[in-house]
Amino acid sequence: MCMRGKCILIVEDEEATAFMPASRLRDHSYTVETAGDGREALSTALRAIPDLVITDFQLPSMNGLELAAALRAEGATAGVPIIMLTGRGHKVSTEVLGATNIRQMMSKPFSAKEIVASVSLILTGSKGTAERGAARPNGQPNIAA
């Protein structure tokens, strides 16, 4: 459960893909929770109230967009920012982004360095950009992968 420091929830159905960013984030003093599918992620998020969610787009039981919408609809998680990972370069419309808290779309493969930089920029509200983009200074997500 997220109790100390900044807490990140990583939602990925492939353990090997989740291991690397989770390990690197823990090395940078983040508390990390993990979930293997969308429904488990929603339950975990409502229990742990993470500071940020990193989720895959394609998940069993509830995809990443459905998870983002569900998190936005819940009072306790309504403002939690999201980094969406995609393995197929999915594009998300401006309308969908406006209905969620997706701050960045990131294509796989990604590096642990990119994840840590993006998380740090989003959580600190920095006006800079990560290697592959973070939230723009105007608050709009950078959806270029």
N, C-alpha and C positions, 0 to 999 in steps of 0.2 A: 504494500500500500504506500502511496506517495505521502510522505510525512516530512522529509527534510529536503531542502534545496529545491531546485527546479526539477519537475517530474515530467518525463516524456513517455507517452504511450506509443509503442511501435506495433502496428497491425500488419502482419505478413503471414501468409499461409505456408511459406517455405522457410523452415527454421534456419537453414544455412544463409538465406538472404537477410534475415533479421539479426543474426548473430553479430555480424561485423559492425553495423551501426550501433547496436546496443552496447557492445563492448567498448567501442570508441567513446560513446557518450558517457558511459560510466567512468572511463578514464579521465573525462573532463568534469567529473563531480556531479553529473546529473543522476537522478534516480530514474530507473527505467523499468517500466511495466511492459509486458508483451501480451499479445492476443493473436490467435491463429485464424480468426474469421470475424466478420462484421458484427454478429450478434454477441459474441464473447467480448469484442472490443467495446461495444456500447455498454454492456454490463460492467466491465472493468472501469470504463471512463466515469460512469455514474457513481461507482464506489470510490475510486481513487482521485477523481477530479484532476486530471493532468494539466500541466501548463501548456502543453503542445502535443498534438497527435501527428505521427508520421504513419500514413496508411497507403497500402497498395490499392490501385484502382480495381483490379480484379480479385475478388475474395469470395470464398464460399459463404452462403447463407444471406449475405447482404453486401453489395459491392461498396467500394469506397465512396462513391457519390451518395448512395443511400445512407451510409454511416455519417457522412458530413452533414447531411440534412437532418438526420436524427439527433446528432449532437447539438446542432443549432436550435432545434425545437425544444430541447430540455433546458430549463432555467439554469441549472448548475453548470452546464457545459456550453451554454449558448455563445460565449465569447472565446472559446478555446480555439487558437489558430491551428491550421492543418497544413501539412506538406503532403501532397498527393504524389505517389510514385506510380509510374506507368511503364510497362514493358513493351508497349506497342505504340507509343507516341499518341495516345488518345488526346483529343482536343476537347476542351470544355467551353461551352458558350459563356458569354459575359453574363447572361441572365442566371445561369446555373451558379456561376461564381458569386454573383450577388446574393444568392439565396443560401450560401454556405460561408464558412470561414476559411476556405482554401486560400492560403497566402502564396503558395508556390506549387507549380507542377514540375516534377523532376523525372527525367527519363532514366530507365535502367539501361546499361549499368551505370552506377554512380559510385563515387568514392566516399569513404568514411570522412575524409577531410571536407568534402562538399556538404555532407549531412551536418557535421558539427558547425561549420561556418553558417549554414542556413538557419539552423536552430538558434545559434547565438544572435544572429542579426534580427531574426523575428522576435525573440524574447527580449532583446535590449531595445528594440525599436530604432535601431541604427538606420540612418539614411543611406548607407552604402549598399552595395549589392554583393551577393555571394558569387562564386566562380560562375555558376550557371544561372544566377539571378535569384533574388529574394523579393520581398515586397518592395514595390517602387515607392519613392518618396511621397507620391500622392495617395498612398495607401492601397492602390490597386495591385493585385497579384501579377507577378511576372510569369506568364504562362508559356513562354518560349523555353523549350527543353534543350 
